[in-house]
Amino acid sequence: MHSVVRGTPGRKPKVKPGLEVFTTGQVAKICNVTIRTVIKWFESGKIQGYRIPASRDRRIPRESLLAFLEEHGIPYDPSLFDAKPKILVAEDDPAVSRTVIELLSQLDGIEVHGASSGYEAGFLTAQLRPRILLIDYDLGDTNAEEVVSTLERQHQLQDVHVIVMSGFLDRDDCERLEGQGLRVLRKPFDVEAFLAEIRALVPLV
């Protein structure tokens, strides 16, 4: 059972080294409020942060969050500061899955998990709340669009970046998926470009 600390005005909360930048979803979990509430704090200037260029995503630096907790005396679980961002790789081809996971595992400061079916991808996304869901379009039992649609109906994709992988989608398919707010990664992909995109989505990796 995790201990809970209450921020006390005049005393800086003590937490172990961990994440330096937080998403609105992570801040909401730490403060035990909704993401909408965190966005209101951000927009009103109550909590300081910044927007990701060309995106609606917001980021809250560690020091800003600690100052906010201290100022408002908000209780929090210190262990939440130490959670590593997660990436879930949903791929039914074991060889491809193993290759992608090994590639991502070279990056410091993240946790990489694997799923081999659409059902498992949906279950683990809801359970792990990964920063990135890297999902093959054709998963055998279903496809990426159906998984994403199900997760959206269950409100499980807040602050989750979805990247659809495929080696056979044509331009129209890619444009349709991108029109739904999904990123598309064509196989085979350039390793350096792939890692650069992952780093852009997971700050400080």
N, C-alpha and C positions, 0 to 999 in steps of 0.2 A: 504494500500500500504506500503510495507516494505522500510525502509531507506537503503541506500547503503553507506558503509564506504570505504574509500580508504586507504590502508596500506601506512604509511608514514615512510621512512627510519629514524631510530633514535627514533621513537615513537612506543611503543608496542600497537597493536590494542586492544581495550577494548570490550570484549564480555561477556555476562552473563555466569554463570556456565552451562555446558551442557555435551555433549558427550566428552569423553576423547580420544577415538580412532576412526579414520575415515577410511572408505573403499576408494578405488580409485574412485568409483562412486560418493561418497559423496564429495570428494575433487574436482572432475570434476565439480559438480554442484555449489559448492561454488565459484570456480575460473572461471566458465562459459567457460570451455574448454571440449574437449573430454576425455574419459577415456584413450585412447591411448596416449594423450599428458601427462597425469599424470604419466602413466607408464614410459614414456621416461624420465620425471623429476626424477622419482624414480631410474631408472636404471643408470642414469648419475650422481646420487648423489646430484642433485640440491635440492631435498626435501628428508629429512631423514625419514626412517621408517623401517619396518621389514616384513619378510614373515611369514605366518602361517606354522608351521611344516607340512611336507607331503602334501603341497598344493601350488598352484601358487598364492594364494590370498595374497595381500599386505595390510598392515595397516600403517596409518600415525598418530602418536601421536599428540594431540592437540597443544602442545608447538612447535613441528616441523612445523606444518601447519601455526601457527601464525607467527613464525619467517620467514617463506617463504613469506607470504603475506607482511610482513613489509619490507623485503629486496627488493622485486620486485615492491612494490607500487601497488599491485593488488587490485582493488575495490571488495567488497564482501558484501553480505547481512548478517548482524550479526544473524538474526533469524535462518539461516540455521545451525548455530552451536548448536542450542537448540533442534533440531528435535530428537525425540526419535526413535530408530530403531523399525521397524514394523514387525509383524508376521501375515501372512494371513492363516487362517485355512479354507480349502475348503473341506467340508463334507456335504453330503446330508441327513445324519441321524441326526435329531435335537438333540437327546439324546447324541450321541457321540460328536457332535460339541460342545454342551454346556459343556460337561465334559472336553474336551481338552482345550477349551477357559478358563474355570474356573481354570484349572491347570496352564496354562501359565500366567494367570493374577496374580498369586501369585508372579511372578518374578518382581523385581523392574526395572524401567528404560526402559520399552518397551511398545508399543501399540499393542494390539491384535485385529484383525478384523476377521470377518467370511464371508464365501461365501457358498451358498447352491447348486450351479450348476457350470458346467464347464464354461458356458458363463459368469457368475458373477465372477468366479475365474480369468478368462482372463481379464475382464474389470478392476477389482480392482487391479490386479497385475500391469497393465499398469498405473493405476492412482496413486496407493500408493507407488509403487516401494519398496515392503517389503524386509527386509533382508532375511526372510525365507518364502517360500511357502510350507506349510504343507498340502498336497493334498491327498485325498482318491483316490485309483486307479479307482474305479467304482463310477462315479458321477451320474449315471442314464441317463442323456442326452448325456454323452460322457465319456471318461476315461482320466486318468492323462497323458498318452502318447500323446494323441491328443491335450490336452491343452498346454503341454510343447512344442510340435512341432509348434503350432500356435504362441506361444509367442516368440520362437526362430526365426521364420521367420520374425517377426515384431521387432526383436532386443530388446525385452522387458525383457530379463533374465540376463542382465549384473549385476553382483554382487548379484544376487538372488540365494540363496541356496534352492534347491528343495528336499523335503523329501516326498516320496510316502508312504502312509499308506495302508495296506491291511491285511486281515485275511485269504485270500485264495490263494495268489500267491505261486506257487511252487518254488523250488530252481532254476530251469532253468529260470523262469520268473524274479526272483530277480537278477540273474546274468546278464540277458539281460538288465535290467533297470540300474544296476550299471555300465554296460559297456557303457551306454549312459551318464555317469557322474551323475546319480541320486542316492540319498541315499534311502534306503528302510527300513521302520519301520514296523515290523510284529505286528499285533494285536492278542491278547492283549499284551501290552508292559509293561515293568518294568518302573514304574514311575521315580525312581531315575536315571536309565540309560537314560531315555528320557530327563529329565531335564538337565543332564550332557551334552548331545549332543547339546541341545539348547544353553547352556551356552558357549560351545566351538565355536559355530557359531556366537554368539552375545557377543563380548568382554565386560567384566565388568558387566554382568548381574548377 
